[in-house]
């Protein structure tokens, strides 16, 4: 029996076709066989039904046939680290297949295909999904990525960093030359010390005894000049590397932010705000520290190690080997610790990201926190998150504090070896005091990079962890992307929604087979209970998400063929959740059209009814709104948002509960403005307050994600369906609160 998932599925395809006498559309296997006694659920989907079986080492057993017309439902279920497909037959639930979390995408696609066949066995079903798992560690891959951050080649990470950062290579070359110069000068100073001792302080022959104090002064001056030159060169070198490192990080941070902007709304929603902020700021800061500090020091220490090691081997190769003897042991110890410390720093990164997310949520919702008096609760919540970061950090540092003393002791053994070896040679007259001083200085220079290298794994782990997090974003394929042949036409306003289906969680559709058409100048009102997919439909028209099935066309062109910039630049929108930036009122109004003249901005404010309250503010249009625009009321924020849409002057206007924050009197005052605004424009409006849709050309009623009714107000009222019930319920509510929404009753045609 084959052991791999693909081999099991391939073998079962033949067995299923022989058993069912039908062509298999696709086959799948669950958990792979781990040993000779293990089993795996397998199934094959045909147009007429599903063949299920259990794969064992002896072949496929308990083959069963489940006709499509007998399957009542099929569902995808996500567990902890695993997922499964469940179907209902004869009012009994059965497990179709179970696998690891990496099979999610394939399982979701399988459920979608089976549901299509349940609706129509003649559907043209094409299964195109893959197991999103890493072939090495078998863990699920990040959403939209084909690279596993845990198994990433660390050398590849550094190569990508250099490529993406657009390093200034001429500055790197200049810095390298400075490093070489410093290394050579470092070799000169110990030699000068040896000359001073052997020729002046303790001369070894009569010739040296004749040297004068003036020549000694010149040697001292030369040694001082060497030290001074080394420090001056280091200043230039550090500044150069700082320039290179900071420039590279600015480039990387810009590309990362641009990549986040290119991500679809679904991709961004899968990550917390704290996590994204952490990657743009902290991770790039860690990379900056590596490029401007760790990398230059690494180059310096390697050059010193090479140059000093070469001199020492030329001087006495036996002694050089004795000094380097403990080094392999230290290297093996740190190699063993590498994977362990990588996991530790990954946990620290996750904990720190979670703490940032908690902090971000508290600041964003500070008014809610204050209103409910939950300050102590939020403090405790952040304390728990901060304590988790602290505990992991302490654990990380404890590991290094336990390892480093032993590593330093092993490296220090070379000093004792040098002391014994050199002492014997001096006593035997084979080496002078000056030679010992010079050799000791070289030993100190040699041990500096070796001791620094003992700390290098920790710095590399921190840097590679941040790099993998950054590249995780860079490698994520945007779920909504422009085609290479994307068009940029001027929109006229024809909108055709053709049999679309879509769901946010991939396995449960919010909208199901929705079809509607709108002509230029028409206003489509979308109504229905909460949660039926009204806002989802307008999100799809704006292409914040791509439809899963069907298509949306504007002027006869699929919106997936438009460039996103060309599409959204010609769509104006007033969302249900009004968001204002923490700038002035004028800046928020002009956000829709930065090039607008001041007169245009004021005109838009007047049309939306915002001008009157703006002029009552102390600084009028220059009033600072503060965070989230809390300096003004909810209704005033809504009117600013409406003015922003008016200024945009779009070909297609979308109103998602545009007057939800306005009282009845204020809403009536801006209805005329809306009447002027929607002229000669395609308008799509969502409203629970049905009086807002009195000017709608036609109404679309959604129920359970499907089109329940469509027509004019009069037509839907006469049909006595869902819309009629909503109108009657709202009229009754209006009477209870003492207001009159003035929803026209159906005309009596009899």
C-alpha positions in Angstrom: 0.0 0.0 0.0 1.5 3.4 -0.9 2.4 5.6 2.1 2.1 9.2 0.7 -1.2 11.2 0.6 -1.0 11.7 -3.2 -0.1 8.0 -3.8 -3.1 6.9 -1.7 -5.5 9.2 -3.5 -4.2 8.1 -6.9 -4.6 4.4 -6.0 -8.1 5.0 -4.6 -9.2 6.8 -7.7 -8.9 3.6 -9.7 -10.6 1.6 -7.0 -13.5 4.1 -6.7 -14.2 4.1 -10.4 -14.3 0.3 -10.5 -16.7 0.3 -7.4 -19.0 3.1 -8.6 -18.8 2.7 -12.3 -18.5 6.5 -12.5 -15.6 8.8 -13.4 -14.0 10.4 -10.4 -13.9 14.2 -10.4 -11.3 14.2 -7.6 -10.1 12.0 -4.7 -8.6 13.0 -1.3 -7.0 11.2 1.6 -7.0 12.2 5.2 -4.2 11.6 7.7 -1.3 9.8 6.0 -0.3 6.3 7.1 2.3 6.6 9.8 3.0 2.9 10.4 1.8 -0.4 9.2 -1.3 -0.5 11.3 -2.4 3.1 10.7 -5.5 4.0 8.7 -6.6 6.9 6.6 -10.0 8.1 5.5 -10.3 8.4 1.7 -13.1 9.5 -0.6 -13.7 10.1 -4.3 -16.3 12.6 -5.6 -18.2 11.6 -8.7 -21.1 13.5 -10.3 -23.7 11.0 -9.0 -22.3 10.6 -5.5 -19.3 10.0 -3.2 -17.3 6.8 -2.6 -15.8 6.5 0.9 -13.3 3.9 2.2 -10.6 3.3 4.8 -7.1 2.9 3.5 -5.0 0.2 5.3 -1.8 -1.6 4.6 -3.8 -4.4 3.0 -5.7 -2.0 0.7 -9.0 -0.2 0.7 -11.7 -1.5 3.0 -15.4 -0.7 3.8 -16.1 0.9 0.4 -19.4 2.7 0.5 -21.5 4.6 -2.1 -23.4 7.8 -1.1 -25.7 9.2 -3.8 -25.7 13.0 -4.1 -29.5 13.1 -3.8 -29.3 11.4 -0.4 -26.8 13.7 1.1 -28.6 16.3 3.1 -25.7 18.6 3.9 -21.9 18.8 3.9 -19.9 21.0 6.2 -16.2 21.8 6.9 -15.1 21.9 10.5 -11.9 23.4 11.8 -10.4 21.9 15.0 -7.2 22.5 16.9 -4.4 21.6 14.5 -6.8 19.5 12.4 -9.8 19.8 10.2 -12.5 17.5 8.8 -15.4 17.2 6.4 -18.7 16.1 7.8 -21.8 15.1 5.8 -25.4 14.3 6.9 -27.2 11.4 5.4 -30.5 9.9 6.7 -30.4 12.5 9.5 -27.1 11.0 10.7 -23.8 12.8 10.7 -20.8 11.0 9.2 -17.1 12.0 9.0 -16.0 12.0 5.3 -12.4 12.8 6.0 -10.1 14.1 8.7 -6.6 15.6 8.2 -4.1 18.2 9.6 -4.7 21.9 9.4 -2.6 22.2 6.3 -5.4 20.5 4.4 -7.9 23.3 5.1 -7.7 24.9 1.7 -8.2 21.6 -0.1 -11.0 20.5 2.2 -12.8 23.8 1.8 -12.6 23.5 -2.0 -13.9 19.9 -1.7 -16.9 21.0 0.3 -17.7 23.7 -2.2 -17.5 21.3 -5.1 -19.7 18.8 -3.4 -22.3 21.5 -2.6 -22.4 22.5 -6.2 -23.1 18.9 -7.2 -25.8 18.6 -4.6 -27.6 21.5 -6.2 -27.0 20.3 -9.8 -25.2 17.0 -10.6 -24.5 18.4 -14.1 -22.5 21.3 -12.7 -19.1 21.8 -14.3 -17.0 21.2 -11.2 -13.2 21.8 -11.3 -11.2 21.0 -8.2 -8.1 23.1 -7.9 -6.6 23.2 -4.4 -3.5 22.0 -2.7 -2.4 20.9 0.7 -0.8 24.0 2.3 1.8 22.3 4.4 5.6 22.5 4.6 7.1 19.4 3.0 9.9 19.4 5.6 8.3 20.1 9.0 4.7 19.2 8.0 3.4 22.4 9.6 0.7 24.5 7.9 2.2 27.3 5.6 1.2 30.9 6.3 -1.9 32.0 4.5 -1.1 32.9 0.9 2.6 31.9 1.2 4.6 29.0 -0.2 7.5 29.5 2.2 7.8 28.0 5.7 9.3 30.5 8.1 10.5 27.7 10.4 12.4 25.9 7.7 13.7 29.0 5.9 17.3 28.8 4.8 19.1 31.4 6.9 21.6 32.1 4.2 18.7 32.7 1.8 17.2 35.2 4.3 20.4 37.2 4.3 20.7 37.1 0.5 17.1 38.3 0.2 17.7 41.1 2.7 20.6 42.4 0.7 18.6 42.2 -2.6 15.5 43.9 -1.1 17.4 46.6 0.8 19.2 48.0 -2.3 22.4 48.4 -0.4 24.9 51.0 -1.6 27.6 48.7 -2.7 30.2 51.4 -3.2 29.8 52.4 0.4 30.1 48.8 1.5 33.3 48.5 -0.5 34.6 51.7 1.1 33.7 50.3 4.5 35.4 47.0 3.8 38.6 48.8 2.8 38.5 50.8 6.1 38.1 47.5 8.0 41.1 46.0 6.3 43.1 49.2 7.1 42.1 48.9 10.8 43.0 45.3 10.9 46.5 46.0 9.5 47.0 48.9 12.0 45.9 46.6 14.9 48.8 44.3 13.9 51.3 47.2 14.1 50.6 48.3 17.7 51.8 45.0 19.4 54.9 45.0 17.2 55.7 48.6 18.4 55.2 47.4 22.0 57.7 44.6 21.4 60.2 47.1 20.0 59.8 49.4 23.0 60.4 46.6 25.5 63.2 44.7 23.7 65.1 47.8 22.3 64.6 50.4 25.1 63.2 49.1 28.4 65.1 45.8 28.5 67.6 45.8 25.6 68.8 42.4 24.6 72.2 43.4 23.1 74.7 46.2 23.1 73.4 47.8 19.9 70.0 48.3 21.4 71.4 49.7 24.5 72.9 52.6 22.5 69.5 53.8 21.3 68.5 57.2 22.6 65.5 58.5 24.4 64.6 60.6 21.3 64.2 57.5 19.2 62.1 56.0 22.0 59.9 59.1 21.8 59.4 58.5 18.1 58.3 55.0 18.6 55.8 56.1 21.3 54.5 58.8 19.0 54.2 56.3 16.2 52.2 53.9 18.5 50.0 56.8 19.7 49.4 57.9 16.1 48.5 54.3 15.2 45.9 54.2 17.9 44.6 57.6 16.9 44.3 56.6 13.3 42.5 53.4 14.2 39.9 55.4 16.2 39.5 58.0 13.4 39.0 55.3 10.8 36.5 53.5 13.0 34.5 56.8 13.2 34.3 57.0 9.4 33.6 53.3 9.2 30.8 53.3 11.7 29.2 56.3 10.1 29.4 54.7 6.7 27.8 51.5 7.9 25.2 53.4 9.9 24.3 55.2 6.6 24.2 52.0 4.7 22.1 50.2 7.4 19.6 53.0 7.9 19.2 53.5 4.2 18.6 49.8 3.7 16.0 49.7 6.5 14.2 52.7 5.2 13.9 51.0 1.8 12.9 47.7 3.5 10.3 49.5 5.7 8.9 51.3 2.7 8.6 48.1 0.7 7.0 46.3 3.7 4.5 49.0 4.2 3.7 49.1 0.5 3.2 45.3 0.5 0.8 45.6 3.4 -1.1 48.3 1.5 -1.3 45.8 -1.5 -2.7 43.1 0.7 -6.4 42.4 0.4 -8.8 43.3 3.2 -9.1 39.6 4.0 -5.3 39.2 4.3 -5.0 42.2 6.6 -8.0 41.0 8.7 -6.2 37.8 9.4 -3.5 39.7 11.3 -3.9 41.9 14.3 -3.0 45.6 14.1 -0.4 45.1 16.8 1.3 42.3 14.7 1.5 44.4 11.6 2.8 47.4 13.6 5.4 45.1 15.2 6.6 43.9 11.8 6.9 47.4 10.3 8.6 49.0 13.4 10.2 46.5 15.7 11.3 43.9 13.2 12.7 46.4 10.8 14.5 48.1 13.8 16.0 44.7 14.7 17.2 44.3 11.1 18.6 47.9 11.2 20.5 47.0 14.3 21.9 44.0 12.6 23.0 45.9 9.5 24.4 48.9 11.2 26.0 47.2 14.3 26.2 43.4 14.2 27.2 43.1 10.5 30.1 45.7 10.7 31.3 44.2 13.9 31.2 40.7 12.3 33.3 41.9 9.4 35.8 43.6 11.7 36.1 40.6 14.0 36.5 38.2 11.0 39.3 40.3 9.5 41.1 40.6 12.9 40.7 36.8 13.4 42.2 36.2 9.9 45.0 38.7 10.1 46.1 37.9 13.7 45.7 34.2 13.2 47.9 34.4 10.1 50.6 36.3 12.0 50.5 33.8 14.9 50.7 30.7 12.7 53.6 32.3 10.9 55.3 33.1 14.2 54.6 29.8 16.0 52.0 27.4 14.6 52.1 25.1 17.6 51.2 27.8 20.0 48.4 29.1 17.6 46.9 25.6 17.6 47.0 25.4 21.4 45.1 28.7 21.6 42.4 27.6 19.1 42.0 24.2 20.7 38.8 24.9 22.8 37.1 26.7 19.8 35.5 23.6 18.2 33.9 22.6 21.5 32.3 26.0 21.8 31.1 25.9 18.2 29.4 22.5 18.8 27.7 23.8 22.0 26.2 26.8 20.2 25.2 24.7 17.2 23.2 22.5 19.5 21.6 25.5 21.1 20.7 27.2 17.8 17.3 25.5 17.2 16.3 25.8 20.8 17.1 29.5 21.0 15.4 30.1 17.7 12.1 28.7 19.2 12.6 30.8 22.3 13.0 34.0 20.4 10.0 33.1 18.2 7.9 32.7 21.3 9.2 36.0 22.6 8.3 37.7 19.3 4.7 36.3 19.4 4.3 37.3 23.1 5.5 40.8 22.4 3.2 41.1 19.4 0.3 40.0 21.5 1.2 42.6 24.2 1.3 45.3 21.5 -2.1 44.2 20.2 -3.7 44.4 23.7 -2.2 47.9 24.1 -3.4 49.0 20.7 -7.0 47.7 21.4 -7.1 49.6 24.7 -6.0 52.9 23.2 -8.4 52.5 20.3 -11.3 51.7 22.6 -10.4 53.9 25.5 -13.8 55.6 25.5 -15.5 52.2 25.8 -13.1 51.3 28.6 -14.0 54.6 30.5 -17.7 54.2 29.9 -17.8 50.7 31.5 -15.3 51.6 34.2 -13.0 48.7 33.1 -9.7 50.5 33.7 -8.5 47.9 36.3 -9.6 45.0 34.1 -7.6 46.4 31.1 -4.6 47.1 33.3 -4.7 43.5 34.5 -5.1 42.2 31.0 -2.0 44.2 29.8 -0.1 43.2 32.9 -0.7 39.5 32.0 0.5 40.1 28.5 3.5 42.1 29.6 4.4 39.5 32.3 4.3 36.8 29.6 6.8 38.8 27.6 9.0 39.3 30.7 8.9 35.6 31.6 9.9 34.5 28.2 12.6 37.2 28.1 13.9 36.0 31.5 14.0 32.4 30.3 15.9 33.5 27.2 18.5 35.4 29.2 18.7 32.6 31.8 19.7 30.2 29.0 22.5 32.5 27.9 23.6 33.4 31.4 24.1 29.7 32.1 25.9 29.0 28.8 28.1 32.0 28.5 30.3 31.5 31.7 31.2 27.9 30.5 31.9 29.1 27.0 34.1 31.9 28.3 35.9 29.5 30.6 36.6 27.1 27.7 37.8 30.0 25.5 40.0 31.3 28.4 41.8 28.0 28.6 44.0 29.3 25.8 45.3 32.0 28.1 46.7 29.5 30.5 48.2 27.4 27.7 49.9 30.6 26.4 51.2 31.5 29.9 52.7 28.0 30.4 54.1 27.7 26.9 55.6 31.2 26.7 56.9 31.0 30.3 58.9 27.9 29.5 60.4 29.5 26.3 61.4 32.6 28.2 63.1 30.6 30.9 64.8 28.6 28.2 66.1 31.8 26.5 64.1 31.1 23.3 61.8 34.1 23.7 62.3 37.7 25.0 59.9 39.7 27.2 59.1 41.8 24.2 58.1 38.8 22.2 55.9 37.6 25.1 54.2 41.0 25.3 53.7 41.1 21.5 52.3 37.5 21.5 50.0 38.2 24.5 48.7 41.3 22.7 48.0 39.1 19.6 46.3 36.5 21.8 44.1 39.2 23.3 43.2 40.4 19.8 42.5 36.8 18.7 40.3 36.1 21.7 38.2 39.3 21.2 36.5 38.0 18.0 36.2 34.5 19.4 34.5 35.8 22.6 32.3 38.1 20.5 31.4 35.1 18.3 30.1 33.4 21.4 27.4 36.0 21.5 26.8 36.0 17.8 24.2 33.1 17.8 21.8 35.1 20.0 22.1 38.2 17.7 21.7 36.1 14.6 18.6 34.4 16.1 17.0 37.7 16.8 17.8 39.0 13.3 16.7 35.9 11.5 13.4 35.8 13.5 12.7 39.4 12.4 13.7 38.7 8.8 11.4 35.6 8.6 8.5 37.7 10.0 9.2 40.5 7.5 9.5 38.1 4.5 6.4 36.3 5.7 4.5 39.5 4.7 6.6 40.1 1.6 6.0 36.5 0.3 2.2 36.6 0.9 0.3 36.5 -2.3 -2.4 39.2 -2.3 -5.8 37.6 -2.6 -7.0 40.6 -4.7 -4.3 41.5 -7.3 -4.2 43.4 -10.5 -3.7 41.5 -13.7 -0.8 42.4 -16.0 -3.3 43.4 -18.6 -5.5 45.5 -16.2 -7.5 48.2 -17.9 -8.1 51.8 -16.9 -11.4 52.9 -18.6 -13.7 55.7 -17.7 -16.7 54.2 -16.0 -20.2 54.9 -17.4 -22.1 53.2 -14.6 -23.6 49.9 -15.8 -23.3 47.3 -13.0 -24.1 43.6 -13.6 -23.9 41.2 -10.7 -24.0 37.7 -12.3 -24.7 34.7 -10.1 -22.1 35.5 -7.5 -21.4 33.5 -4.3 -19.0 34.5 -1.6 -18.1 33.8 2.1 -15.5 35.3 4.4 -14.5 32.0 6.1 -14.1 30.1 2.8 -16.4 27.3 3.7 -19.7 29.0 4.4 -21.1 31.4 1.8 -22.7 34.7 2.9 -24.0 35.4 -0.5 -25.4 32.6 -2.7 -26.1 33.0 -6.4 -27.0 36.7 -6.3 -27.9 38.4 -9.6 -28.9 42.0 -10.2 -28.3 44.7 -12.9 -28.2 48.5 -12.5 -28.1 51.1 -15.3 -26.4 54.5 -15.2 -28.5 57.0 -13.2 -30.4 54.3 -11.4 -30.5 53.9 -7.7 -30.6 50.4 -6.2 -31.7 50.0 -2.6 -30.5 46.9 -0.8 -32.6 45.9 2.2 -32.9 42.9 4.5 -32.3 41.8 8.0 -28.9 42.1 9.6 -26.3 39.5 8.5 -27.8 38.7 5.1 -24.9 40.1 3.1 -25.8 43.6 2.2 -22.5 45.2 3.2 -20.7 42.1 1.7 -22.3 42.8 -1.7 -21.0 46.4 -1.8 -17.6 45.2 -0.6 -17.5 42.9 -3.6 -18.6 45.7 -6.0 -15.7 47.8 -4.7 -13.5 44.7 -5.1 -12.3 44.7 -1.5 -12.7 40.9 -1.9 -12.9 38.8 -5.1 -16.1 36.8 -5.7 -15.7 33.0 -5.3 -18.2 32.2 -8.0 -19.8 34.2 -10.7 -18.7 37.7 -11.8 -19.3 41.4 -11.3 -19.1 43.5 -14.4 -19.0 47.3 -14.8 -19.7 48.5 -18.3 -19.5 44.9 -19.5 -16.0 44.4 -18.1 -15.3 42.1 -15.3 -14.0 44.2 -12.3 -11.1 41.7 -12.0 -9.9 43.1 -15.3 -9.9 46.6 -14.0 -6.9 48.0 -12.2 -7.9 48.5 -8.5 -6.8 52.2 -8.7 -9.0 52.9 -11.8 -12.0 51.1 -10.2 -11.9 52.7 -6.8 -11.0 56.1 -8.0 -14.4 56.2 -9.7 -16.4 54.9 -6.8 -17.5 57.1 -3.9 -18.6 55.5 -0.7 -20.0 56.5 2.7 -19.5 53.5 5.0 -21.6 52.5 8.0 -18.5 52.9 10.2 -17.3 56.4 9.7 -13.5 56.8 10.1 -11.9 60.2 10.3 -8.1 60.7 10.5 -6.5 62.7 13.4 -6.0 65.9 11.3 -8.1 68.9 10.6 -11.6 68.9 9.2 -10.3 70.4 6.0 -7.7 67.6 5.6 -10.3 65.0 6.2 -12.6 66.5 3.6 -9.9 66.9 1.0 -8.7 63.3 1.5 -11.1 62.3 -1.3 -9.5 64.8 -3.7 -6.2 66.3 -2.5 -6.0 68.6 -5.5 -9.4 70.1 -4.8 -9.7 73.9 -4.5 -10.9 75.3 -1.2 -14.2 76.4 -2.8 -14.8 72.8 -4.0 -14.3 71.5 -0.4 -16.7 74.1 1.1 -19.3 73.4 -1.6 -19.2 69.7 -0.8 -19.6 70.5 2.9 -22.6 72.7 2.2 -24.3 70.0 0.2 -23.8 67.4 3.0 -25.1 69.9 5.6 -21.7 69.9 7.4 -20.8 73.6 6.7 -23.2 75.1 9.3 -21.8 73.1 12.2 -18.2 73.5 11.0 -18.4 77.3 11.0 -19.7 77.3 14.6 -16.4 75.7 15.7 -13.7 78.0 17.0 -11.2 77.1 14.2 -13.9 76.2 11.6 -12.3 74.1 8.9 -8.9 74.1 10.7 -10.4 72.4 13.8 -8.3 69.4 14.9 -10.5 66.3 15.1 -8.2 64.2 17.3 -8.0 60.4 17.3 -10.9 58.8 15.4 -12.6 62.2 15.0 -14.0 62.2 18.5 -13.9 66.0 18.7 -17.2 66.0 16.9 -20.5 64.0 17.3 -21.4 60.9 15.5 -23.8 62.6 13.2 -21.3 65.3 12.4 -18.7 62.7 11.6 -21.2 61.1 9.2 -21.9 64.4 7.4 -18.1 65.0 7.0 -17.9 61.5 5.5 -20.8 62.3 3.1 -19.1 65.5 2.1 -16.0 63.6 1.4 -17.9 61.3 -1.0 -19.5 64.3 -2.7 -16.1 65.9 -3.3 -14.9 62.7 -4.8 -17.5 63.2 -7.6 -17.7 59.4 -8.4 -19.4 57.7 -11.3 -20.8 55.0 -8.9 -21.9 56.1 -5.4 -22.3 53.6 -2.6 -24.1 54.5 0.6 -23.8 52.0 3.4 -26.2 53.2 6.1 -25.1 56.7 5.2 -27.7 58.4 7.4 -27.6 55.9 10.3 -26.1 58.4 12.8 -28.5 61.2 11.8 -31.8 62.1 13.5 -34.9 62.2 11.4 -34.9 66.0 11.1 -31.2 66.1 10.0 -31.8 63.3 7.6 -34.6 65.1 5.9 -32.4 68.2 5.6 -29.8 66.4 3.5 -32.2 64.3 1.3 -32.3 67.2 -1.2 -28.5 67.1 -1.3 -28.6 63.3 -1.9 -31.2 63.9 -4.7 -28.7 66.2 -6.5 -25.8 63.9 -5.8 -27.3 60.8 -7.3 -28.4 62.4 -10.5 -26.7 60.8 -13.5 -24.9 58.4 -11.2 -25.3 54.8 -10.5 -26.2 54.7 -6.8 -26.3 51.7 -4.5 -27.7 52.3 -1.0 -28.1 50.2 2.0 -30.5 51.4 4.7 -32.5 49.9 7.6 -34.5 53.1 7.7 -36.5 52.4 4.6 -37.6 56.0 4.1 -34.0 56.7 3.0 -34.7 54.6 -0.1 -37.8 56.5 -1.2 -35.9 57.6 -4.3 -34.6 54.1 -5.3 -35.3 53.0 -8.8 -35.6 49.4 -7.6 -35.1 47.5 -4.4 -33.2 44.3 -3.8 -34.3 42.2 -0.8 -31.8 39.7 0.5 -32.7 36.9 2.8 -30.3 34.2 4.0 -27.8 35.4 1.4 -30.1 34.9 -1.5 -32.2 37.3 -3.6 -35.6 37.0 -2.1 -37.3 39.9 -3.9 -36.5 42.6 -6.5 -38.6 45.4 -7.8 -39.9 48.9 -7.1 -41.4 49.9 -3.8 -45.0 49.6 -5.1 -44.3 46.2 -6.7 -42.8 44.7 -3.5 -45.6 46.1 -1.3 -48.2 44.5 -3.5 -46.4 41.1 -3.4 -46.9 41.1 0.4 -43.6 39.4 1.0 -40.5 40.1 3.1 -40.2 43.8 2.1 -43.9 44.3 2.9 -43.2 42.8 6.4 -40.2 45.1 7.0 -42.2 48.2 6.0 -45.1 47.3 8.2 -42.8 46.6 11.2 -41.1 49.9 10.7 -44.3 51.8 10.4 -45.5 50.3 13.6 -42.2 51.1 15.3 -42.5 54.7 14.1 -45.9 55.1 15.6 -44.6 53.7 18.9 -41.8 56.3 19.1 -44.0 59.1 17.9 -42.4 59.7 14.5 -43.6 59.3 11.0 -41.3 57.8 8.4 -43.8 58.5 5.7 -43.3 55.2 3.8 -45.8 55.2 1.0 -48.3 52.4 1.1 -48.9 50.5 -2.1 -51.3 52.1 -4.6 -54.6 50.5 -5.0 -54.9 49.5 -8.7 -58.3 48.0 -8.4 
